[in-house]
Amino acid sequence: MPEAKDNPPIRLNSKMTDLPGVGKARARLFARLDIHTVSHLLRHLPMRYEQQAGEGGISELTPESIGTARGTIQSARWVAS
């Protein structure tokens, strides 16, 4: 299926302004954190972590809750774009 011209594919080297909802003003805020591309965003680590009452299984999470779950990826596949 060909990509629409209005929605180009997002790649690791895409600029932050290529992401939906990220305009020039928000991109400047990201730039203050040295985040200029999608790759930079994915590699950005938070300054602190919220820790709740331990980890649970993914099946224990509810849509309204904040929690931490741990899982194992059973399989993955590469999709060429």
MOSUL-V701318 format. One record per backbone hydrogen bond with DSSP energy under -1.0 kcal/mol. NH is the residue of the N-H (numbers start at 1). CO is the residue of the C=O. E is the energy in kcal/mol with one decimal. If there is no record, write none. Layout:
BEGIN
<<NH/CO/E> <NH/CO/E>>
END
This chain:
BEGIN
<<14/11/-1.8> <16/36/-1.3> <18/15/-1.7> <19/16/-1.7> <22/19/-1.9> <27/23/-2.3> <28/24/-1.9> <29/25/-1.4> <30/26/-2.3> <31/27/-2.4> <32/28/-1.3> <33/30/-1.5> <34/31/-2.0> <35/30/-2.1> <38/14/-1.7> <39/12/-2.5> <41/37/-1.9> <42/38/-2.4> <43/39/-1.6> <54/52/-2.3> <56/68/-2.0> <60/57/-1.4> <61/58/-1.4> <65/62/-1.2> <70/56/-1.3>>
END
